[in-house]
Amino acid sequence: MRPFSYERATSVAGAVQAASIPADSPIGAPIQFLAGGTNLLDLMKIDVMYPDRLVDITPLAGTLSGIRLGDDGLTLGALTRMSEAAHHPDIEREYPVIAQSLKLAASAQLRNMASLAGNVLQRTRCHYFRDVTWSACNKRNPGSGCAALEGSNRKHAVLGVSPHCIATYPGDFAAALMALEAIVRITGPDGDRSIPFHELHRLPGDTPHIETTLAPGEMITGFHIPASPVTKRSLYLKVRDRESYEFALTSAAIALDLQDGIVREARIALGGVATTPWRSRAAEDSLKGKVLDETSARAAAEAAFAQAQTHGENDYKPELGRNTIVRALLDAAMLEIYHECTLSD
């Protein structure tokens, strides 16, 4: 690990100010906020990230943590621990896709440390990115190429890819936020702002090293998930090589509003298959006004992967992703039938 300076923040304004002071460093995040550290410190140890300065925001937990459920929806503080949100009874009942996505992420020990904001900003697990002996990685070394294009790419993305990067976004929680149309609250040198969650991450294009729309010195302070008829009828399905402590090969965050078996609204977000948290509006549009059955679910799944691009070892992913969507949609439909039966009893 390379030398760095360390500053412990005592206020949000102080943290922003500390992170806004110019630092003399090569490309690649010269100043970083430190929260749980479960991703950042790993990358520093393997010399993938080498910030000049760390601004520790853990003392701000009293200000930036917390869970509030109101008539307007659910509000989550940026420094709320993953485990706290995963097992919160109101979230489990009213926003199950959020609780499930968090419970299926990482290990219990990491969930106890990792913050919600840090989780959505985690970086790819692409082995070419994480192994500095590979020089060709546009995300780590801009302009060097992408070794994954012709290399080992079984776990790499098939949606949102570019000729410069096919690294997969690894997170689970982000898919749930996409499906529920969350709002991200941000504080920076120019004050406060809010953006839809789908505007937080950037497609790789020809600048894969620029991963988010956050400006220098900006930090996430929280998330707001608006109240909606779809939030209760939601679930997260994750398909992976093993059942514990593994990233998704494919996943689906589903949220539905059904009336008499007819889809009034569907939200479909995908994980494990794209370069960013991914929402499939084409799949959603194909379901609206339809009876949700295996035929309509399969049509939605086909629409979701119509633009998929594979690179050899990941040729299997579109079909696995389609099957994941079909299963998740039908499981969500059964949740609705179960709720109806329970109410009628």
VONU-432877 format. One record per residue (C-alpha): residue number from 0; residue in three letters; chain; x, y, z. Coordinates in nm, 4 decimals. Layout:
residues N
    n  res  chain        xx        yy        zz
  NUM  ALA      A         X         Y         Z
...
This chain:
residues 345
    n  res  chain        xx        yy        zz
    0  MET      A    0.0000    0.0000    0.0000
    1  ARG      A    0.1349    0.3413   -0.0955
    2  PRO      A    0.1647    0.6328    0.1491
    3  PHE      A   -0.1380    0.8589    0.1888
    4  SER      A   -0.2576    1.1361    0.4165
    5  TYR      A   -0.5549    1.0822    0.6452
    6  GLU      A   -0.8146    1.3278    0.7676
    7  ARG      A   -1.1033    1.2525    0.9998
    8  ALA      A   -1.4142    1.4559    0.9156
    9  THR      A   -1.6226    1.6129    1.1910
   10  SER      A   -1.9000    1.7528    0.9701
   11  VAL      A   -2.0434    1.7020    0.6226
   12  ALA      A   -1.9243    2.0479    0.5198
   13  GLY      A   -1.5781    1.9711    0.6548
   14  ALA      A   -1.5644    1.6406    0.4669
   15  VAL      A   -1.6618    1.8079    0.1405
   16  GLN      A   -1.4055    2.0814    0.1939
   17  ALA      A   -1.1292    1.8305    0.2689
   18  ALA      A   -1.2148    1.6300   -0.0409
   19  SER      A   -1.2214    1.9413   -0.2590
   20  ILE      A   -0.8638    2.0520   -0.1911
   21  PRO      A   -0.6568    1.9672   -0.5014
   22  ALA      A   -0.4284    1.6683   -0.4663
   23  ASP      A   -0.1241    1.5951   -0.6781
   24  SER      A   -0.1768    1.2408   -0.8014
   25  PRO      A   -0.1868    1.0482   -1.1304
   26  ILE      A   -0.5243    0.9675   -1.2787
   27  GLY      A   -0.7479    0.7517   -1.0626
   28  ALA      A   -0.9147    0.9052   -0.7594
   29  PRO      A   -0.6529    1.1186   -0.5775
   30  ILE      A   -0.8965    1.1859   -0.2888
   31  GLN      A   -1.1376    0.9275   -0.1535
   32  PHE      A   -1.4015    0.9217    0.1184
   33  LEU      A   -1.3537    0.6336    0.3603
   34  ALA      A   -1.6642    0.4730    0.5123
   35  GLY      A   -1.6757    0.0950    0.5624
   36  GLY      A   -1.3620    0.0550    0.3525
   37  THR      A   -1.4608   -0.2949    0.2421
   38  ASN      A   -1.3857   -0.2227   -0.1261
   39  LEU      A   -1.1505    0.0758   -0.1170
   40  LEU      A   -0.8955   -0.0713    0.1235
   41  ASP      A   -0.8807   -0.3964   -0.0733
   42  LEU      A   -0.8033   -0.2036   -0.3915
   43  MET      A   -0.5395    0.0049   -0.2155
   44  LYS      A   -0.3668   -0.3092   -0.0866
   45  ILE      A   -0.3369   -0.4536   -0.4384
   46  ASP      A   -0.2232   -0.1172   -0.5830
   47  VAL      A   -0.5261   -0.0697   -0.8077
   48  MET      A   -0.6231    0.2503   -0.6275
   49  TYR      A   -0.3663    0.4768   -0.4636
   50  PRO      A   -0.5312    0.7944   -0.3357
   51  ASP      A   -0.3171    1.0739   -0.2000
   52  ARG      A   -0.5704    1.1491    0.0718
   53  LEU      A   -0.8421    0.9624    0.2597
   54  VAL      A   -1.1221    1.1599    0.4213
   55  ASP      A   -1.2742    0.9407    0.6921
   56  ILE      A   -1.6487    1.0070    0.7166
   57  THR      A   -1.7311    0.7367    0.9707
   58  PRO      A   -1.7595    0.9989    1.2489
   59  LEU      A   -2.0608    1.1350    1.0559
   60  ALA      A   -2.2657    0.8207    1.1131
   61  GLY      A   -2.4939    1.0036    1.3541
   62  THR      A   -2.5813    1.2510    1.0789
   63  LEU      A   -2.5720    1.0292    0.7706
   64  SER      A   -2.7228    0.7060    0.9056
   65  GLY      A   -3.0807    0.6128    0.9692
   66  ILE      A   -3.3930    0.4591    0.8195
   67  ARG      A   -3.7191    0.6482    0.7925
   68  LEU      A   -4.0430    0.5121    0.6509
   69  GLY      A   -4.3162    0.7693    0.5850
   70  ASP      A   -4.6134    0.8342    0.3623
   71  ASP      A   -4.3776    0.9704    0.0964
   72  GLY      A   -4.1622    0.6586    0.0905
   73  LEU      A   -3.8416    0.5236    0.2395
   74  THR      A   -3.5352    0.7317    0.3230
   75  LEU      A   -3.1978    0.5700    0.3881
   76  GLY      A   -2.8893    0.7453    0.5209
   77  ALA      A   -2.5703    0.7005    0.3212
   78  LEU      A   -2.3777    0.5528    0.6153
   79  THR      A   -2.6511    0.3126    0.7192
   80  ARG      A   -2.4933   -0.0316    0.7372
   81  MET      A   -2.6099   -0.2918    0.4898
   82  SER      A   -2.7028   -0.5330    0.7680
   83  GLU      A   -2.9204   -0.2754    0.9421
   84  ALA      A   -3.1280   -0.2113    0.6305
   85  ALA      A   -3.1380   -0.5794    0.5331
   86  HIS      A   -3.3036   -0.6831    0.8586
   87  HIS      A   -3.5203   -0.3795    0.9239
   88  PRO      A   -3.8786   -0.5102    0.9666
   89  ASP      A   -4.0412   -0.2183    0.7814
   90  ILE      A   -3.8116   -0.2667    0.4825
   91  GLU      A   -3.8664   -0.6426    0.4821
   92  ARG      A   -4.2418   -0.5869    0.4801
   93  GLU      A   -4.2850   -0.2800    0.2575
   94  TYR      A   -3.9732   -0.2920    0.0344
   95  PRO      A   -3.8736   -0.6617    0.0236
   96  VAL      A   -3.6588   -0.6266   -0.2905
   97  ILE      A   -3.4245   -0.3987   -0.0958
   98  ALA      A   -3.3950   -0.6328    0.2018
   99  GLN      A   -3.3394   -0.9347   -0.0225
  100  SER      A   -3.0760   -0.7660   -0.2386
  101  LEU      A   -2.8785   -0.6725    0.0726
  102  LYS      A   -2.9082   -1.0126    0.2387
  103  LEU      A   -2.7761   -1.1824   -0.0751
  104  ALA      A   -2.4721   -0.9533   -0.0960
  105  ALA      A   -2.1266   -1.0238    0.0477
  106  SER      A   -2.0919   -1.1965    0.3860
  107  ALA      A   -2.2472   -1.1195    0.7228
  108  GLN      A   -1.9205   -0.9680    0.8431
  109  LEU      A   -1.8938   -0.7366    0.5422
  110  ARG      A   -2.2609   -0.6358    0.5653
  111  ASN      A   -2.1971   -0.5300    0.9237
  112  MET      A   -1.9211   -0.2939    0.8049
  113  ALA      A   -2.0219   -0.1744    0.4593
  114  SER      A   -2.2301    0.1392    0.4110
  115  LEU      A   -2.5158    0.1707    0.1640
  116  ALA      A   -2.3479    0.4548   -0.0251
  117  GLY      A   -2.0206    0.2684   -0.0400
  118  ASN      A   -2.1997   -0.0370   -0.1704
  119  VAL      A   -2.3472    0.1395   -0.4733
  120  LEU      A   -2.0057    0.2917   -0.5512
  121  GLN      A   -1.8147   -0.0367   -0.5361
  122  ARG      A   -1.5905   -0.1060   -0.8321
  123  THR      A   -1.5869   -0.3979   -1.0718
  124  ARG      A   -1.4444   -0.7371   -0.9822
  125  CYS      A   -1.3005   -0.7809   -1.3341
  126  HIS      A   -0.9753   -0.9731   -1.2814
  127  TYR      A   -0.7972   -0.7657   -1.5457
  128  PHE      A   -0.8860   -0.4534   -1.3469
  129  ARG      A   -0.7791   -0.6009   -1.0142
  130  ASP      A   -0.4530   -0.7587   -1.1316
  131  VAL      A   -0.1997   -0.4862   -1.2077
  132  THR      A    0.0240   -0.7295   -1.3947
  133  TRP      A   -0.2241   -0.6884   -1.6805
  134  SER      A   -0.1386   -0.3581   -1.8447
  135  ALA      A   -0.4397   -0.3513   -2.0789
  136  CYS      A   -0.7280   -0.2176   -1.8699
  137  ASN      A   -0.8928    0.1047   -1.9780
  138  LYS      A   -1.0698    0.1328   -1.6437
  139  ARG      A   -0.7427    0.1253   -1.4498
  140  ASN      A   -0.5054    0.2568   -1.7165
  141  PRO      A   -0.6979    0.4738   -1.9676
  142  GLY      A   -0.6038    0.4173   -2.3282
  143  SER      A   -0.4290    0.0850   -2.2657
  144  GLY      A   -0.6986   -0.1411   -2.4110
  145  CYS      A   -0.9295   -0.4067   -2.2665
  146  ALA      A   -0.7740   -0.7502   -2.2140
  147  ALA      A   -1.1145   -0.9012   -2.1372
  148  LEU      A   -1.2401   -0.8555   -2.4929
  149  GLU      A   -1.0267   -1.1443   -2.6169
  150  GLY      A   -0.9469   -1.2985   -2.2802
  151  SER      A   -1.1248   -1.4776   -1.9991
  152  ASN      A   -1.4659   -1.3095   -1.9896
  153  ARG      A   -1.7118   -1.5666   -1.8548
  154  LYS      A   -1.8426   -1.3266   -1.5891
  155  HIS      A   -1.8285   -1.0119   -1.7992
  156  ALA      A   -2.1099   -0.7892   -1.9203
  157  VAL      A   -2.3314   -0.8358   -2.2253
  158  LEU      A   -2.5352   -0.5146   -2.1908
  159  GLY      A   -2.4051   -0.1581   -2.1967
  160  VAL      A   -2.0668   -0.2703   -2.3236
  161  SER      A   -1.8299   -0.0752   -2.5467
  162  PRO      A   -1.5173   -0.1565   -2.7504
  163  HIS      A   -1.3223   -0.0130   -2.4567
  164  CYS      A   -1.4682   -0.2080   -2.1624
  165  ILE      A   -1.6934   -0.5055   -2.0847
  166  ALA      A   -1.6425   -0.5114   -1.7067
  167  THR      A   -1.9544   -0.6012   -1.5094
  168  TYR      A   -2.0979   -0.3787   -1.2373
  169  PRO      A   -2.1033   -0.6201   -0.9404
  170  GLY      A   -2.3578   -0.4829   -0.6913
  171  ASP      A   -2.6973   -0.6198   -0.5847
  172  PHE      A   -2.8475   -0.3291   -0.3888
  173  ALA      A   -2.8181   -0.1000   -0.6913
  174  ALA      A   -3.0547   -0.3193   -0.8929
  175  ALA      A   -3.3214   -0.2803   -0.6246
  176  LEU      A   -3.2724    0.0975   -0.6235
  177  MET      A   -3.3061    0.1025   -1.0028
  178  ALA      A   -3.6285   -0.0957   -0.9923
  179  LEU      A   -3.7818    0.1316   -0.7286
  180  GLU      A   -3.6733    0.4542   -0.9031
  181  ALA      A   -3.4712    0.5763   -0.6080
  182  ILE      A   -3.3415    0.9294   -0.5724
  183  VAL      A   -2.9788    0.9916   -0.4705
  184  ARG      A   -2.9072    1.2852   -0.2413
  185  ILE      A   -2.5661    1.4443   -0.2887
  186  THR      A   -2.3687    1.7187   -0.1158
  187  GLY      A   -2.0667    1.8881   -0.2704
  188  PRO      A   -1.8719    2.2119   -0.3010
  189  ASP      A   -2.1623    2.3723   -0.4882
  190  GLY      A   -2.4256    2.2660   -0.2351
  191  ASP      A   -2.6915    1.9958   -0.2322
  192  ARG      A   -2.8519    1.8247   -0.5270
  193  SER      A   -3.0647    1.5188   -0.5983
  194  ILE      A   -3.0614    1.2945   -0.9030
  195  PRO      A   -3.2501    0.9834   -1.0125
  196  PHE      A   -3.0463    0.6766   -0.9266
  197  HIS      A   -3.0214    0.5787   -1.2930
  198  GLU      A   -2.8165    0.8947   -1.3538
  199  LEU      A   -2.5487    0.8073   -1.0972
  200  HIS      A   -2.3472    0.5547   -1.2993
  201  ARG      A   -2.1991    0.6177   -1.6428
  202  LEU      A   -2.1756    0.3739   -1.9311
  203  PRO      A   -1.8125    0.2981   -2.0191
  204  GLY      A   -1.8186    0.4442   -2.3707
  205  ASP      A   -1.4633    0.5549   -2.4497
  206  THR      A   -1.3926    0.6658   -2.0893
  207  PRO      A   -1.4433    0.3544   -1.8713
  208  HIS      A   -1.2330    0.5069   -1.5920
  209  ILE      A   -1.5049    0.7676   -1.5285
  210  GLU      A   -1.7667    0.5546   -1.3567
  211  THR      A   -2.0131    0.7987   -1.2005
  212  THR      A   -2.1525    1.1471   -1.2482
  213  LEU      A   -2.0262    1.2627   -0.9073
  214  ALA      A   -1.8119    1.5762   -0.9312
  215  PRO      A   -1.4851    1.6116   -0.7337
  216  GLY      A   -1.5615    1.6635   -0.3657
  217  GLU      A   -1.9211    1.5393   -0.3896
  218  MET      A   -2.0473    1.2720   -0.1541
  219  ILE      A   -2.3705    1.0744   -0.1355
  220  THR      A   -2.5660    1.1630    0.1782
  221  GLY      A   -2.8686    0.9391    0.1329
  222  PHE      A   -3.1303    0.7709   -0.0805
  223  HIS      A   -3.5045    0.8217   -0.1101
  224  ILE      A   -3.7350    0.5552   -0.2513
  225  PRO      A   -4.0739    0.7082   -0.3395
  226  ALA      A   -4.3910    0.5391   -0.2199
  227  SER      A   -4.5473    0.3346   -0.4985
  228  PRO      A   -4.7952    0.0495   -0.5495
  229  VAL      A   -4.5076   -0.1670   -0.6777
  230  THR      A   -4.2863   -0.1677   -0.3684
  231  LYS      A   -4.4591   -0.4460   -0.1720
  232  ARG      A   -4.4868   -0.6791   -0.4689
  233  SER      A   -4.1140   -0.6932   -0.5238
  234  LEU      A   -3.8330   -0.9455   -0.5049
  235  TYR      A   -3.4677   -0.9983   -0.5881
  236  LEU      A   -3.3505   -1.3181   -0.7568
  237  LYS      A   -2.9775   -1.3862   -0.7764
  238  VAL      A   -2.8147   -1.6638   -0.9791
  239  ARG      A   -2.4500   -1.7387   -0.8962
  240  ASP      A   -2.1907   -2.0140   -0.9030
  241  ARG      A   -2.2386   -2.0878   -0.5342
  242  GLU      A   -2.5038   -1.9955   -0.2801
  243  SER      A   -2.2905   -1.7870   -0.0464
  244  TYR      A   -2.0501   -1.4945   -0.0789
  245  GLU      A   -2.0493   -1.4807   -0.4564
  246  PHE      A   -2.1296   -1.2165   -0.7159
  247  ALA      A   -2.4197   -1.2625   -0.9546
  248  LEU      A   -2.3876   -1.4261   -1.2919
  249  THR      A   -2.7318   -1.2815   -1.3501
  250  SER      A   -2.9892   -1.1260   -1.1198
  251  ALA      A   -3.3260   -0.9564   -1.1455
  252  ALA      A   -3.4964   -0.7007   -0.9241
  253  ILE      A   -3.8691   -0.7109   -0.9959
  254  ALA      A   -4.1447   -0.4783   -0.8728
  255  LEU      A   -4.5031   -0.5205   -0.9914
  256  ASP      A   -4.8443   -0.3610   -0.9713
  257  LEU      A   -5.0981   -0.6259   -1.0689
  258  GLN      A   -5.4758   -0.6091   -1.0824
  259  ASP      A   -5.6639   -0.9317   -1.1488
  260  GLY      A   -5.3507   -1.0788   -1.3011
  261  ILE      A   -5.3042   -0.7879   -1.5423
  262  VAL      A   -4.9821   -0.5878   -1.5285
  263  ARG      A   -5.0563   -0.2249   -1.4495
  264  GLU      A   -4.6878   -0.1468   -1.4008
  265  ALA      A   -4.3700   -0.3523   -1.4066
  266  ARG      A   -4.0183   -0.2569   -1.3032
  267  ILE      A   -3.7322   -0.4818   -1.4128
  268  ALA      A   -3.3702   -0.4140   -1.3205
  269  LEU      A   -3.0827   -0.6505   -1.3894
  270  GLY      A   -2.7530   -0.7302   -1.2250
  271  GLY      A   -2.4521   -0.9374   -1.3220
  272  VAL      A   -2.5019   -0.8789   -1.6944
  273  ALA      A   -2.4309   -0.5094   -1.7549
  274  THR      A   -2.1564   -0.2521   -1.7155
  275  THR      A   -2.3780   -0.0411   -1.4894
  276  PRO      A   -2.6908   -0.1042   -1.2801
  277  TRP      A   -2.9348   -0.1833   -1.5596
  278  ARG      A   -3.3070   -0.1240   -1.6043
  279  SER      A   -3.4895   -0.2820   -1.8964
  280  ARG      A   -3.7689   -0.0498   -2.0017
  281  ALA      A   -3.8232   -0.2543   -2.3183
  282  ALA      A   -3.9079   -0.5558   -2.1027
  283  GLU      A   -4.1353   -0.3454   -1.8839
  284  ASP      A   -4.3194   -0.1986   -2.1811
  285  SER      A   -4.3823   -0.5433   -2.3276
  286  LEU      A   -4.5687   -0.6471   -2.0102
  287  LYS      A   -4.7919   -0.3465   -1.9545
  288  GLY      A   -5.1588   -0.4369   -1.9894
  289  LYS      A   -5.0819   -0.8066   -2.0354
  290  VAL      A   -5.1692   -1.1097   -1.8292
  291  LEU      A   -4.8520   -1.2094   -1.6504
  292  ASP      A   -4.7916   -1.5708   -1.7469
  293  GLU      A   -4.4995   -1.7688   -1.8837
  294  THR      A   -4.5620   -1.6482   -2.2393
  295  SER      A   -4.5633   -1.2777   -2.1534
  296  ALA      A   -4.2731   -1.3227   -1.9112
  297  ARG      A   -4.0678   -1.4907   -2.1850
  298  ALA      A   -4.1492   -1.2075   -2.4276
  299  ALA      A   -4.0301   -0.9551   -2.1691
  300  ALA      A   -3.7102   -1.1524   -2.1164
  301  GLU      A   -3.6430   -1.1605   -2.4913
  302  ALA      A   -3.6891   -0.7840   -2.5071
  303  ALA      A   -3.4489   -0.7334   -2.2165
  304  PHE      A   -3.1613   -0.9028   -2.3984
  305  ALA      A   -3.2395   -0.8025   -2.7560
  306  GLN      A   -2.9286   -0.5801   -2.7670
  307  ALA      A   -2.6930   -0.8169   -2.5834
  308  GLN      A   -2.3351   -0.8476   -2.7098
  309  THR      A   -2.1305   -1.1495   -2.6094
  310  HIS      A   -1.7588   -1.2209   -2.6349
  311  GLY      A   -1.7072   -1.5960   -2.6331
  312  GLU      A   -1.6961   -1.7313   -2.2784
  313  ASN      A   -2.0009   -1.5234   -2.1765
  314  ASP      A   -2.2184   -1.6419   -2.4674
  315  TYR      A   -2.4357   -1.8257   -2.2137
  316  LYS      A   -2.5334   -1.5108   -2.0253
  317  PRO      A   -2.8271   -1.3837   -2.2354
  318  GLU      A   -3.0120   -1.7152   -2.2065
  319  LEU      A   -2.9370   -1.7446   -1.8352
  320  GLY      A   -3.0482   -1.3833   -1.7927
  321  ARG      A   -3.3716   -1.4473   -1.9806
  322  ASN      A   -3.4485   -1.7495   -1.7642
  323  THR      A   -3.3750   -1.5439   -1.4533
  324  ILE      A   -3.6263   -1.2778   -1.5591
  325  VAL      A   -3.8962   -1.5351   -1.6378
  326  ARG      A   -3.8533   -1.7069   -1.3027
  327  ALA      A   -3.8458   -1.3790   -1.1117
  328  LEU      A   -4.1580   -1.2449   -1.2831
  329  LEU      A   -4.3552   -1.5628   -1.2216
  330  ASP      A   -4.2408   -1.5724   -0.8589
  331  ALA      A   -4.3513   -1.2095   -0.8196
  332  ALA      A   -4.6896   -1.2941   -0.9710
  333  MET      A   -4.7308   -1.5723   -0.7164
  334  LEU      A   -4.6510   -1.3273   -0.4389
  335  GLU      A   -4.9444   -1.1192   -0.5572
  336  ILE      A   -5.1745   -1.4243   -0.5670
  337  TYR      A   -5.0598   -1.5173   -0.2161
  338  HIS      A   -5.1380   -1.1691   -0.0850
  339  GLU      A   -5.4849   -1.1783   -0.2441
  340  CYS      A   -5.5612   -1.5160   -0.0887
  341  THR      A   -5.4371   -1.4045    0.2499
  342  LEU      A   -5.6567   -1.0940    0.2400
  343  SER      A   -5.9629   -1.2928    0.1336
  344  ASP      A   -5.9150   -1.5367    0.4204
